[in-house]
Amino acid sequence: MARDRFVADFDPDCGDTDLTSARQDIVIGRWQGLRDLLRATGPDWPSRGHRVRLLAQACAGSSTAESWLAAEPHGADALALRAATETARAFTLAISAGRGAPIDRSRIDAAVLSCLAAAEAYPQDPTPWVSLISVARLYPAGVRRQELARWWDELHRRDPYNVEGHLQVLHYYSARWHGSHGLMYDFARDAAGVAPPGCALPVLVQYARVEEFRFTLDEASGRQASVGHGQHWKHDGAVSDVRRTWERWIAQRSEDPVAPGELRDLNYLTHAACQAGITDVATDLLRLQGRRMTRTPWSYTGDAEKQILKWRADLKLRG
């Protein structure tokens, strides 16, 4: 450790200091900071989506979102946050119930109605449609194909390259929820194929590979977790996918700093490059990230910090 002074920064807000300040307000039940943050964010959809998602996770265990909505019952930002918070709460219930156990349908319905109310209040905003597609997974049989397609069309019309929205559809189509590995990968590759140069959507294939890995381990109940581990990440298709994502996204993205809402996507590609042993790509990605890291997906294959330090040492990167 002494030869590498690198210390990973796992800031849960991904370096978004304004978001960090707003989240501190939630602890004391003050909603004004949330209002000011989302008002300042405006129609910057990637930033808005990132902030609403993390604010909702923080609000799920408090009444701050309800206090804001009570003060501004027709406020579009308050309604969007309430919808995302209801969605987060529904997922918390599902996690507590355990895999495959149904939760009270009325809670899912309430989240859906909150999403639709938020969408009506701010017609240009893609954020409620992301929440809506997300909560659709919780219905035991999913939703009707036509309904999901309609919700997807509404999101796509507002923000056609919305990574979080695509990710929610990918989860919906996964074997864990209402699809299969094949359907999930088909969706990821189709989205990657139509993404413009420099867009992050090709990384959906790396999200799919992590999802398949997690599902396989869950099905085995953790037994023989290391068996086939290397092959999952290192086979020719996996390696090609990493290089393809690198070429379509990173090699053609602007030289702007990595935005907070982009950091998790970047970690998925960096993790895949490391696991696949693609040293040139992994080196460049780790340099691009600097100290800023997200715990997922590293935590799915071991201790996040130890893995990152190991790869940096193997690639002879210094702090």
Number of C-alpha atoms within 10 A of each C-alpha: 8 5 9 13 10 17 13 18 15 16 16 13 19 21 18 16 12 15 21 17 13 21 25 14 15 21 14 10 16 18 23 14 17 27 18 13 19 23 13 12 15 12 14 11 17 20 18 21 27 19 25 25 22 19 23 24 19 18 25 19 15 16 16 24 28 18 16 22 20 12 11 14 12 13 16 21 25 24 27 31 32 29 31 34 31 26 29 24 20 23 18 14 14 17 13 11 12 10 10 12 10 13 19 11 13 9 16 22 15 15 25 24 15 24 29 18 18 26 22 14 18 16 12 15 25 25 29 31 26 27 29 27 27 23 25 24 21 23 16 14 10 16 15 10 8 9 12 17 13 12 17 19 14 19 24 17 12 16 17 16 20 20 22 21 24 22 21 19 20 25 21 24 23 22 17 20 17 18 15 16 17 14 15 25 21 16 20 24 18 14 19 23 12 12 17 15 17 17 20 22 27 31 30 27 27 26 22 23 21 22 21 21 18 16 16 15 18 14 10 11 10 11 10 10 14 10 10 11 14 12 12 17 23 19 11 11 10 20 17 13 20 25 16 17 22 23 16 21 22 24 13 13 15 12 8 6 9 16 13 21 20 16 17 18 22 22 23 21 27 27 26 27 27 24 23 21 16 16 15 11 20 24 19 12 20 23 14 15 15 14 15 19 23 23 17 16 21 22 13 14 17 10 11 19 17 13 17 20 19 12 19 20 15 11 15 11 14 12 12
